[in-house]
């Protein structure tokens, strides 16, 4: 089609946009590469007015749907000459390909991102009761972020996106991926206009910042006006008070409280099955009653029944006995009084003022709506077989040993459940049920409460406790589980009490069972602390004194302030050794512990990539070799010796190589950790990084002081506005070079060029080398003290500014750029190191500018194919608990943001830290660290929930490896530092808290050894089942292990 036809057609700007695009195609006779086509496309888009829709944009995008980072736009031209040129362009593409992120962000879309960013900064980070919030699907938000270049506003590098991702219009706000459709046959929808927003429900187990994000009304209104949203897709939520209803602190109520109900008599409503309606947990029981009235009267209206239901009584009923409903309904019809196993929720007028959250009703329970016979005649009455609570006698004070020797059967009845009792799920509270079942099977603690020993220890005046309320609530729960006759109970009161102190437990989101246990035990300890007035105790430094003396001092100081059944049973002591790497000062302290958090031990084999020094040689590359090295307690030096021997065997040489071991992060292209020769191989973390062993060429020892080691990273040029920076490209590996201090920047550039000149299409002279190869300093600035209580990243010594951690910076000294013609000849390596204000490694980015002709792909290393299979071997070795103990006690290096304050140096320093068991408790709680934090992109710290979601925030991942642990005879003697005895210290397992599934949607259960029956049981919320084989309790889901020391 002739382009003149478009120019004469007076149609919309969309046609002019397409016209410009086609003109570019005709002018070019087919685009040579992605960049040319995209530039024409972007230019056309910028000329289209803002109010135009994106139909054309999408149409053009579909024509380019096959474009990716490594592909080209192939334009079909039906002339022989054009075919020839297109063929030539295609052959050049692999050498000329340029990532689409070289394009500048569309200013109109970026302006939209900035506008939303400003709204984020204005958002209140605190949720207040009654505040209104809206929920957006992260699936839609990510499309919007890509489209508006939102990632360009971050301090970190923009994301690498395909053309299709960057040009894809997000469309209407779409929340369908997170909305749970309602089943109209069983679920009641709210008809009142002021409450109709409560009809939109979220799918279960969603996570904020992962599946959805929370925004203010200002942001939602902006998005709705700009992009539109179907009314059924609008998700509105309110803030509710945490704890006390008058509290100013709030949380967002993502999920409403479901209530299952049935109506008796059902003759008028003729509901076919049990229905469910939803309310806020902070509404009073009167609102539950009104909601039921609306549901029933709406049904009557549909049936053209003009009667209205006003009076009703609400009965809590065990949902496991639903098969009795028909029998109860028949009795209701035939009898004037019917006994019902349940309690009336609104028998008194004041009951209707109770908050729904405080109701003793689990989500599994059923509410029977009783309608009166006649005007006000009621039929149901509570079952008379309610257990009479016997008068409890005050217990005499006994020692822990005497308490352990008591027979629990003294306080049990013939129909007591003896702990074989399920716990109802109160709404995502499986984590709580799992932890409480483990504590329930701690028989020493259970005896303490069942024999009422706790009453004489209550310390209601302790401001650190809960006024004794938590201890009392726990006592009531334990007695219900062990002395009661019901097969299940609900920990309502305990959850309520804990939630008033720890707000995260007041909501109904999934939490961590270990965290719950720690809070419950710590608060319960303070409720039962026998020390009424805590003395001030001043501790002395260890100063080289024997461990036994310093340990006893610390322990005595601890128990002078803390004496309770929890301390008696569950507290041990750790020895902490910290050594400053600057002054070698050693500090030893002894600290109490309640839970021992063990890392999941690393595999026995480490996969390493050997990088030869002469990686690039002439027109070819030497391949890197991949080895799988078996290690146990070996040092890094021993590992390097093994690699040297393997390389020598393959190359049939006896050359002694100088090797250097590092961890390498492929995404950033940087070395994250350099390992010392004497460092343990157990310190090598291969979770998200590769371990490289470089062959290096150090100078002679006599010349070492005239050299500095520098890390070189190969990068491509990127632009942020007018600023030129570098970005790691492909799979290139860094280079480790010893450079003479008198070497100039130009000499360094020539050295680099000489090593890799085969990647350039044409030879470069000195002037071209200086122009096309830029050297920047990569930002690895340390954390420094900002104030007495906070730290911040240092500012750059070369630009005197703060910039993103992954950015590069021009080498400027005395305002002269090292990449200028004069600066390249004048500035030396010594000048660069002299400019450093903060002690750190120097990382230099080698940036290849546009037009340099550098074929970056050729910098990617090749792996020796004979060893590649080693890299792909899965590591299936069984991890044992013993290895986890070893990993716990190994020395670790803390640097960067993890530095410690040295009392001798009087500032933050890199340190070695080592933790060791010194005193072990009667009850040992072990946490297997299955949840690990991953490094995040930085955020501004503003905007609360929205900011966390909009930035690519820190998240966690679950380690699902199977850990083999003994059920009986775990000997801790090898791991106890106290050497006053050599006798074995045996522990036997009695409870496990399990976590199954993913981090975001997992489920908690528990195993417990019942001390009365000497039988293992599985506890899954309300369900309890016998474990037929003890080996069944050792699973990959084990998260918390409860061990009892054998006397």
BELTA-V887647 format. One record per residue. N is the residue number from 0. SS is DSSP state (H for helix, E for strand, - for the rest). PSI is psi in degrees with one decimal (* if undefined). Layout:
BEGIN
((N,SS,PSI) (N,SS,PSI))
END
This chain:
BEGIN
((0,-,136.1) (1,-,136.1) (2,H,-22.9) (3,H,-31.8) (4,H,-34.2) (5,H,-38.8) (6,H,-31.2) (7,H,-15.7) (8,-,112.5) (9,-,57.3) (10,-,-165.0) (11,-,164.8) (12,H,-19.7) (13,H,-38.3) (14,H,-39.1) (15,H,-37.2) (16,H,-47.0) (17,H,-36.7) (18,H,-47.0) (19,H,-41.3) (20,H,-44.7) (21,H,-36.1) (22,H,-40.1) (23,H,-39.6) (24,H,-43.6) (25,H,-41.9) (26,H,-35.1) (27,H,-11.8) (28,-,37.9) (29,-,132.1) (30,-,141.8) (31,-,-37.0) (32,-,177.3) (33,H,-44.8) (34,H,-44.5) (35,H,-46.6) (36,H,-43.6) (37,H,-38.1) (38,H,-43.2) (39,H,-41.2) (40,H,-47.5) (41,H,-38.2) (42,H,-39.7) (43,H,-41.7) (44,H,-39.0) (45,H,-25.3) (46,H,-14.2) (47,-,136.6) (48,-,158.2) (49,-,-34.6) (50,-,1.6) (51,-,144.5) (52,-,-177.4) (53,-,25.1) (54,H,-45.5) (55,H,-43.3) (56,H,-44.8) (57,H,-38.0) (58,H,-45.8) (59,H,-38.4) (60,H,-39.6) (61,H,-34.8) (62,H,-24.3) (63,-,20.5) (64,-,-20.2) (65,-,2.0) (66,-,134.2) (67,-,-179.2) (68,-,-32.5) (69,-,11.9) (70,-,175.0) (71,-,164.2) (72,-,117.7) (73,-,117.3) (74,-,124.9) (75,-,116.6) (76,-,126.5) (77,-,39.7) (78,-,150.7) (79,H,-40.5) (80,H,-40.2) (81,H,-37.8) (82,H,-40.8) (83,H,-43.3) (84,H,-37.5) (85,H,-37.6) (86,H,-41.2) (87,H,-43.0) (88,H,-38.6) (89,H,-38.5) (90,H,-26.8) (91,H,-12.8) (92,H,-43.5) (93,H,-27.6) (94,H,-25.4) (95,H,-1.2) (96,-,138.6) (97,-,132.7) (98,-,144.0) (99,H,-15.8) (100,H,-2.2) (101,H,-19.8) (102,-,144.2) (103,-,154.2) (104,-,144.6) (105,-,121.3) (106,H,-34.5) (107,H,-42.2) (108,H,-37.9) (109,H,-34.5) (110,H,-36.5) (111,H,-42.9) (112,H,-41.7) (113,H,-37.7) (114,H,-42.7) (115,H,-37.4) (116,H,-39.1) (117,H,-37.6) (118,H,-36.8) (119,H,-45.5) (120,H,-25.2) (121,H,-14.3) (122,-,143.2) (123,-,124.7) (124,-,-12.6) (125,-,137.9) (126,-,128.6) (127,-,145.3) (128,-,132.6) (129,-,-11.0) (130,-,150.6) (131,E,136.1) (132,E,160.1) (133,E,152.8) (134,E,133.1) (135,E,140.4) (136,E,132.0) (137,H,-25.5) (138,H,-44.0) (139,H,-40.2) (140,H,-40.8) (141,H,-38.2) (142,H,-42.5) (143,H,-42.0) (144,H,-45.5) (145,H,-43.0) (146,H,-36.2) (147,-,7.3) (148,-,35.8) (149,H,-31.3) (150,H,-17.6) (151,H,-13.1) (152,H,-9.3) (153,-,157.3) (154,-,-18.6) (155,-,173.8) (156,-,147.0) (157,-,155.5) (158,-,155.1) (159,-,113.6) (160,-,150.5) (161,-,164.0) (162,H,-41.2) (163,H,-41.7) (164,H,-39.0) (165,H,-32.2) (166,H,-10.1) (167,-,117.0) (168,-,135.2) (169,-,-18.6) (170,-,-168.5) (171,-,149.9) (172,E,120.3) (173,-,111.7) (174,-,13.8) (175,-,-27.8) (176,-,-15.5) (177,-,-1.4) (178,E,132.5) (179,E,112.9) (180,-,143.5) (181,-,142.6) (182,-,105.8) (183,-,-18.4) (184,-,-22.0) (185,-,-18.5) (186,E,135.0) (187,-,129.9) (188,-,144.2) (189,-,131.2) (190,-,-20.0) (191,-,133.3) (192,H,-37.7) (193,H,-11.2) (194,H,6.3) (195,H,-22.5) (196,H,-16.8) (197,H,0.0) (198,H,-10.8) (199,-,117.9) (200,E,146.5) (201,E,150.9) (202,-,152.2) (203,-,153.1) (204,-,29.3) (205,-,152.3) (206,-,133.6) (207,E,137.8) (208,-,-14.7) (209,-,-52.8) (210,-,-30.4) (211,E,169.0) (212,E,154.6) (213,E,132.9) (214,E,159.1) (215,-,162.7) (216,H,-34.4) (217,H,-46.0) (218,H,-42.7) (219,H,-44.2) (220,H,-38.6) (221,H,-48.5) (222,H,-42.1) (223,H,-42.2) (224,H,-39.9) (225,H,-40.4) (226,H,-17.9) (227,-,156.8) (228,E,131.0) (229,-,135.5) (230,H,-32.1) (231,H,-10.0) (232,H,-3.5) (233,-,123.0) (234,-,105.2) (235,E,141.1) (236,E,161.9) (237,E,154.2) (238,E,138.7) (239,E,153.4) (240,E,145.5) (241,-,127.1) (242,-,-117.6) (243,-,139.1) (244,-,-20.3) (245,-,4.9) (246,-,145.4) (247,-,-11.4) (248,-,136.7) (249,E,168.1) (250,E,158.2) (251,E,131.0) (252,-,93.2) (253,-,-42.1) (254,-,133.0) (255,-,163.6) (256,E,117.5) (257,E,143.8) (258,E,118.2) (259,E,135.3) (260,E,157.8) (261,E,156.6) (262,E,132.4) (263,E,121.6) (264,-,153.2) (265,-,10.2) (266,-,-35.5) (267,-,-47.3) (268,-,-30.9) (269,-,40.6) (270,-,132.9) (271,-,-26.0) (272,-,-179.0) (273,-,133.5) (274,E,162.4) (275,E,133.5) (276,E,166.2) (277,E,140.0) (278,E,163.9) (279,-,144.7) (280,-,-17.0) (281,-,7.2) (282,-,153.4) (283,E,164.8) (284,H,-29.6) (285,H,-33.8) (286,H,-34.0) (287,H,-43.2) (288,H,-44.3) (289,H,-41.1) (290,H,-40.2) (291,H,-39.4) (292,H,-44.3) (293,H,-42.0) (294,H,-43.5) (295,H,-44.7) (296,H,-32.1) (297,H,-40.6) (298,H,-42.9) (299,H,-38.3) (300,H,-40.8) (301,H,-32.0) (302,-,7.3) (303,-,33.9) (304,-,120.9) (305,-,-1.3) (306,-,158.1) (307,-,135.7) (308,-,125.5) (309,-,-51.3) (310,-,140.9) (311,-,154.0) (312,E,143.2) (313,E,127.3) (314,E,129.4) (315,E,129.8) (316,E,144.1) (317,-,117.6) (318,H,-18.8) (319,H,-11.1) (320,H,33.1) (321,H,-25.5) (322,H,-12.7) (323,H,-7.5) (324,H,-45.0) (325,H,-40.5) (326,H,-43.3) (327,H,-40.0) (328,H,-38.9) (329,H,-41.1) (330,H,-38.4) (331,H,-39.5) (332,H,-32.5) (333,H,-14.9) (334,-,156.8) (335,-,-19.0) (336,-,130.2) (337,E,123.0) (338,E,135.8) (339,E,134.7) (340,-,89.2) (341,E,-177.4) (342,E,147.0) (343,E,128.5) (344,-,-19.5) (345,-,45.1) (346,-,-26.3) (347,-,155.0) (348,H,-37.9) (349,H,-19.5) (350,H,-29.7) (351,H,-7.6) (352,H,-8.9) (353,-,147.1) (354,E,141.3) (355,H,-37.6) (356,H,-27.5) (357,H,-3.3) (358,-,143.3) (359,-,60.1) (360,-,121.4) (361,-,161.7) (362,-,-22.9) (363,-,-19.4) (364,-,159.8) (365,E,138.7) (366,E,121.9) (367,E,120.7) (368,E,109.3) (369,E,121.7) (370,-,144.7) (371,-,154.6) (372,E,123.4) (373,-,-143.1) (374,-,-48.8) (375,-,35.3) (376,E,122.3) (377,-,147.4) (378,-,-38.1) (379,E,146.1) (380,E,148.1) (381,E,145.1) (382,-,133.6) (383,-,-12.5) (384,-,36.5) (385,-,133.9) (386,-,134.4) (387,-,128.8) (388,-,119.7) (389,-,151.2) (390,-,122.6) (391,-,135.7) (392,-,148.5) (393,-,132.6) (394,-,148.0) (395,-,148.3) (396,-,130.4) (397,-,159.6) (398,-,166.2) (399,H,-40.3) (400,H,-39.6) (401,H,-38.9) (402,H,-43.7) (403,H,-33.7) (404,H,-13.2) (405,-,147.4) (406,-,118.2) (407,H,-23.0) (408,H,-16.8) (409,H,-28.4) (410,H,11.3) (411,-,156.3) (412,-,174.5) (413,-,-30.6) (414,-,14.8) (415,-,147.7) (416,-,-9.9) (417,-,43.6) (418,-,-7.8) (419,-,71.4) (420,-,128.7) (421,E,162.4) (422,E,128.1) (423,-,143.1) (424,-,119.8) (425,-,8.6) (426,-,91.8) (427,-,33.8) (428,-,26.0) (429,H,-30.5) (430,H,-38.9) (431,H,-43.6) (432,H,-40.3) (433,H,-48.3) (434,H,-40.8) (435,H,-32.9) (436,H,-36.6) (437,H,-42.2) (438,H,-36.1) (439,H,-37.2) (440,-,4.0) (441,-,89.3) (442,H,-31.4) (443,H,-42.3) (444,H,-39.4) (445,H,-42.3) (446,H,-40.3) (447,H,-39.8) (448,H,-39.6) (449,H,-30.5) (450,-,9.4) (451,-,22.3) (452,H,-24.8) (453,H,-26.5) (454,H,-37.0) (455,H,-12.4) (456,H,-5.2) (457,-,135.0) (458,-,73.4) (459,-,-16.6) (460,-,-6.3) (461,-,114.9) (462,-,-17.1) (463,-,-12.9) (464,-,-160.6) (465,-,28.5) (466,-,23.0) (467,-,-7.8) (468,H,-36.7) (469,H,-42.9) (470,H,-40.8) (471,H,-43.5) (472,H,-40.2) (473,H,-39.9) (474,H,-44.7) (475,H,-40.1) (476,H,-46.1) (477,H,-41.7) (478,H,-37.0) (479,H,-38.9) (480,H,-30.9) (481,H,-37.0) (482,-,-18.9) (483,-,173.1) (484,-,-4.8) (485,-,146.4) (486,-,-6.4) (487,E,157.9) (488,E,174.4) (489,-,128.8) (490,-,50.2) (491,H,-53.5) (492,H,-41.7) (493,H,-43.4) (494,H,-40.0) (495,H,-44.3) (496,H,-47.0) (497,H,-39.8) (498,H,-24.9) (499,H,-26.3) (500,H,-40.9) (501,-,100.4) (502,H,-29.9) (503,H,-25.9) (504,H,-4.3) (505,-,-22.6) (506,-,-164.6) (507,-,34.3) (508,-,159.6) (509,-,134.1) (510,-,-171.1) (511,-,126.2) (512,H,-33.7) (513,H,-42.6) (514,H,-42.0) (515,H,-47.0) (516,H,-43.3) (517,H,-42.7) (518,H,-45.3) (519,H,-47.4) (520,H,-39.1) (521,H,-45.7) (522,H,-37.1) (523,H,-35.0) (524,H,-44.3) (525,H,-33.7) (526,H,-27.4) (527,-,12.8) (528,-,122.4) (529,-,-9.8) (530,-,110.4) (531,-,-32.3) (532,-,112.9) (533,-,125.4) (534,-,156.6) (535,-,129.9) (536,-,124.2) (537,-,128.9) (538,-,147.0) (539,-,155.9) (540,-,157.6) (541,-,-40.9) (542,-,38.8) (543,-,4.4) (544,-,160.5) (545,-,144.9) (546,H,-39.1) (547,H,-39.0) (548,H,-46.7) (549,H,-39.3) (550,H,-46.4) (551,H,-38.4) (552,H,-46.6) (553,H,-40.6) (554,H,-42.4) (555,H,-36.9) (556,H,-37.4) (557,H,-48.9) (558,H,-12.2) (559,-,-22.4) (560,-,-12.3) (561,-,106.7) (562,-,114.6) (563,-,171.3) (564,H,-31.9) (565,H,-44.6) (566,H,-42.9) (567,H,-37.5) (568,H,-41.2) (569,H,-6.1) (570,-,134.8) (571,E,-166.3) (572,E,137.0) (573,E,145.1) (574,E,125.3) (575,E,121.7) (576,E,121.9) (577,E,128.0) (578,E,125.1) (579,E,130.7) (580,-,-6.5) (581,-,-49.8) (582,-,-2.8) (583,-,15.0) (584,-,133.7) (585,E,128.6) (586,E,128.2) (587,E,127.5) (588,E,159.8) (589,E,118.4) (590,E,143.7) (591,E,151.9) (592,E,150.3) (593,-,-41.0) (594,E,133.9) (595,E,111.9) (596,E,107.9) (597,E,133.5) (598,-,149.9) (599,-,116.5) (600,-,146.2) (601,-,155.6) (602,-,164.7) (603,-,-17.2) (604,E,142.5) (605,E,128.5) (606,E,124.4) (607,E,152.6) (608,E,117.6) (609,E,125.5) (610,E,109.3) (611,-,152.6) (612,-,-45.5) (613,-,61.3) (614,-,-39.0) (615,E,122.4) (616,E,106.2) (617,-,-128.3) (618,-,1.5) (619,E,170.4) (620,E,140.7) (621,-,133.4) (622,-,148.0) (623,E,149.7) (624,E,139.4) (625,E,127.6) (626,E,149.7) (627,E,108.2) (628,E,123.4) (629,E,126.0) (630,-,156.3) (631,-,-86.6) (632,-,11.4) (633,-,155.3) (634,E,169.4) (635,H,-35.3) (636,H,-41.8) (637,H,-40.4) (638,H,-42.7) (639,H,-36.4) (640,H,-40.2) (641,H,-41.1) (642,H,-42.0) (643,H,-41.3) (644,H,-41.9) (645,H,-42.0) (646,H,-42.1) (647,H,-39.1) (648,H,-42.7) (649,H,-34.7) (650,H,-1.5) (651,-,50.3) (652,-,159.4) (653,-,21.2) (654,-,136.1) (655,-,111.6) (656,-,148.3) (657,E,119.6) (658,E,154.2) (659,E,125.6) (660,E,134.4) (661,E,162.7) (662,E,139.9) (663,E,134.0) (664,E,112.3) (665,-,-38.9) (666,-,-43.7) (667,-,-17.5) (668,-,16.1) (669,E,158.1) (670,E,125.7) (671,E,-31.0) (672,E,132.7) (673,E,127.1) (674,-,137.0) (675,-,157.5) (676,-,-36.1) (677,-,5.3) (678,-,147.4) (679,E,143.6) (680,H,-19.0) (681,H,-17.2) (682,H,-10.7) (683,-,111.9) (684,-,116.9) (685,-,24.3) (686,-,-54.9) (687,-,13.3) (688,-,161.8) (689,E,150.3) (690,E,120.1) (691,E,142.9) (692,E,105.6) (693,E,140.3) (694,E,125.3) (695,E,159.8) (696,-,82.9) (697,-,156.0) (698,-,174.8) (699,-,151.4) (700,H,-36.0) (701,H,-21.2) (702,H,-3.5) (703,H,-34.7) (704,H,-14.8) (705,H,9.7) (706,E,157.2) (707,E,141.2) (708,E,132.3) (709,E,141.6) (710,E,127.8) (711,E,131.5) (712,E,130.7) (713,E,131.9) (714,E,159.3) (715,E,161.0) (716,E,135.1) (717,E,154.1) (718,E,133.9) (719,E,91.6) (720,-,-121.5) (721,-,-5.5) (722,E,128.9) (723,E,130.0) (724,E,-175.7) (725,E,154.1) (726,E,132.8) (727,E,139.7) (728,-,142.2) (729,-,-143.1) (730,-,25.2) (731,-,147.9) (732,-,150.1) (733,-,166.3) (734,E,140.9) (735,E,115.1) (736,E,140.7) (737,E,116.9) (738,E,137.6) (739,E,143.1) (740,-,-27.3) (741,-,4.2) (742,-,131.8) (743,E,165.7) (744,H,-38.6) (745,H,-40.6) (746,H,-38.2) (747,H,-41.9) (748,H,-41.6) (749,H,-37.2) (750,H,-44.0) (751,H,-45.5) (752,H,-42.4) (753,H,-32.7) (754,H,-29.8) (755,H,23.3) (756,H,-17.1) (757,H,-10.4) (758,H,-9.0) (759,E,144.4) (760,-,-37.5) (761,-,158.9) (762,-,147.5) (763,-,138.6) (764,-,179.7) (765,H,-40.1) (766,H,-42.5) (767,H,-38.0) (768,H,-45.2) (769,H,-31.8) (770,H,-39.5) (771,H,-15.3) (772,E,112.1) (773,E,143.2) (774,E,120.5) (775,E,156.2) (776,E,128.0) (777,E,138.0) (778,-,105.1) (779,-,42.5) (780,-,146.2) (781,-,173.3) (782,E,137.1) (783,E,165.2) (784,E,125.2) (785,-,-41.2) (786,-,-169.2) (787,-,-30.6) (788,-,2.5) (789,-,165.1) (790,E,159.6) (791,E,164.7) (792,E,142.9) (793,-,158.2) (794,-,156.5) (795,-,135.8) (796,-,-15.4) (797,-,-24.9) (798,-,-2.2) (799,-,37.0) (800,-,166.7) (801,-,129.6) (802,-,172.6) (803,-,151.7) (804,-,-24.5) (805,-,7.7) (806,-,163.7) (807,E,162.6) (808,E,135.1) (809,E,142.3) (810,-,98.9) (811,E,124.2) (812,E,123.7) (813,-,40.5) (814,-,10.9) (815,E,127.5) (816,E,135.1) (817,-,-10.1) (818,-,0.1) (819,-,166.5) (820,H,-43.2) (821,H,-43.1) (822,H,-37.9) (823,H,-29.5) (824,H,-21.3) (825,H,-44.6) (826,-,130.1) (827,E,171.9) (828,H,-38.6) (829,H,-40.7) (830,H,-39.3) (831,H,-46.8) (832,H,-34.9) (833,H,-27.2) (834,H,-21.2) (835,-,127.9) (836,-,-27.8) (837,-,136.1) (838,-,119.8) (839,-,168.8) (840,-,146.3) (841,-,123.6) (842,E,122.7) (843,E,124.2) (844,E,124.8) (845,E,102.7) (846,E,124.0) (847,E,117.7) (848,-,161.3) (849,-,139.1) (850,-,-1.7) (851,-,-19.8) (852,-,14.1) (853,E,127.6) (854,-,88.9) (855,H,-30.1) (856,H,-28.7) (857,H,-8.2) (858,H,-14.9) (859,-,136.2) (860,-,156.3) (861,-,140.8) (862,E,138.2) (863,-,117.0) (864,H,-28.0) (865,H,-17.0) (866,H,-6.7) (867,H,-34.0) (868,H,-29.1) (869,H,-36.6) (870,H,-30.5) (871,H,-2.8) (872,-,131.6) (873,-,145.3) (874,-,99.3) (875,-,13.2) (876,-,141.0) (877,-,132.1) (878,E,131.8) (879,E,159.3) (880,H,-32.7) (881,H,-42.3) (882,H,-32.5) (883,H,-38.3) (884,H,-41.2) (885,H,-42.7) (886,H,-33.7) (887,H,-39.0) (888,-,5.0) (889,-,153.9) (890,-,138.2) (891,E,151.8) (892,E,126.1) (893,E,119.0) (894,-,-179.2) (895,H,-126.3) (896,H,-14.5) (897,H,9.2) (898,-,155.2) (899,E,158.4) (900,E,122.4) (901,E,122.8) (902,-,-25.8) (903,-,-43.7) (904,-,-22.0) (905,-,33.2) (906,E,171.9) (907,E,136.0) (908,E,156.3) (909,-,141.8) (910,E,162.3) (911,E,133.4) (912,E,140.1) (913,E,131.5) (914,E,136.4) (915,E,146.0) (916,E,134.5) (917,E,-44.9) (918,E,125.7) (919,-,146.5) (920,-,172.8) (921,-,-46.2) (922,E,120.2) (923,E,120.6) (924,E,119.0) (925,E,127.1) (926,E,122.9) (927,E,119.0) (928,-,82.4) (929,-,-17.3) (930,E,114.9) (931,E,139.1) (932,E,140.4) (933,-,151.9) (934,-,142.4) (935,-,168.1) (936,-,155.5) (937,-,156.8) (938,-,165.6) (939,-,-17.8) (940,-,0.5) (941,-,161.4) (942,-,2.9) (943,H,-127.6) (944,H,-43.6) (945,H,-44.6) (946,H,-38.9) (947,H,-35.9) (948,H,-38.8) (949,H,-40.8) (950,-,155.9) (951,-,85.6) (952,-,166.2) (953,-,136.1) (954,-,173.9) (955,E,161.3) (956,E,153.9) (957,E,137.2) (958,-,107.8) (959,-,10.4) (960,-,143.6) (961,-,130.0) (962,E,120.9) (963,E,123.6) (964,-,146.9) (965,-,142.7) (966,-,-35.1) (967,-,154.0) (968,-,46.6) (969,E,115.5) (970,E,114.8) (971,-,-2.2) (972,H,-42.4) (973,H,-17.6) (974,H,2.1) (975,E,124.0) (976,-,-30.0) (977,-,116.5) (978,-,19.3) (979,-,-16.3) (980,-,148.6) (981,-,3.2) (982,-,146.7) (983,-,148.2) (984,-,96.3) (985,E,141.9) (986,E,145.1) (987,E,137.6) (988,E,140.4) (989,E,-9.3) (990,E,151.7) (991,E,133.6) (992,E,121.7) (993,E,146.8) (994,E,121.6) (995,E,151.9) (996,-,-169.1) (997,-,170.8) (998,-,-39.7) (999,-,-26.5) (1000,-,35.5) (1001,-,179.2) (1002,E,142.1) (1003,E,139.5) (1004,E,-177.5) (1005,E,152.4) (1006,E,142.3) (1007,E,139.1) (1008,E,111.1) (1009,E,120.3) (1010,-,-26.6) (1011,-,-44.3) (1012,-,-7.8) (1013,-,47.0) (1014,E,137.6) (1015,E,140.1) (1016,E,152.2) (1017,E,131.5) (1018,E,117.6) (1019,E,83.8) (1020,-,-118.7) (1021,-,-19.2) (1022,E,140.3) (1023,E,129.9) (1024,E,147.6) (1025,E,139.6) (1026,-,118.9) (1027,-,-32.7) (1028,-,127.8) (1029,H,-26.5) (1030,H,-17.0) (1031,H,-19.9) (1032,H,-12.6) (1033,-,97.2) (1034,-,170.8) (1035,-,-7.5) (1036,-,-6.3) (1037,E,127.5) (1038,E,-47.6) (1039,E,131.6) (1040,E,128.6) (1041,E,115.7) (1042,E,147.1) (1043,E,130.6) (1044,E,132.1) (1045,-,127.3) (1046,-,*))
END
